[in-house]
Amino acid sequence: MKQDYIIRFINCNTKDSSDLQLNNTETSIREIKTWMQQQETSSLLVKHQFHIIGNESCDLELEDLYNLCRKIQTLIPSPLSWDIIEKPLNEEDENLVGYFLLY
């Protein structure tokens, strides 16, 4: 991955959300895992969807996309459903690459 990417994690049951940075460090993976474990204890979550934002400012390439999905897949027990969506972003969200939805 060329840069640090921000993913907005959203628990659709509780409406809790958190912007977490994903890069090639173990620290970012631990932070994501900790947040997801907190969500799992607060509500029963059975579906996980990852919506990747396809915008021109993101330098995410196909290989990066697969690596990103693979890292996230290691954190959840069920298969990961993902798709690329189009969504205009404002300036403060320029490093946001996707929404990870937990149901």
Number of C-alpha atoms within 10 A of each C-alpha: 15 10 12 16 22 19 23 20 21 21 21 14 14 12 9 10 17 14 16 18 17 22 17 15 9 9 12 15 18 12 14 20 16 13 14 19 13 11 19 14 9 12 14 11 15 11 14 19 16 21 18 21 20 17 17 10 11 14 15 19 11 9 10 13 15 11 14 17 16 12 15 17 15 13 16 15 10 11 11 16 14 16 11 14 14 11 11 11 14 8 7 7 12 15 17 23 25 22 20 22 19 23 14
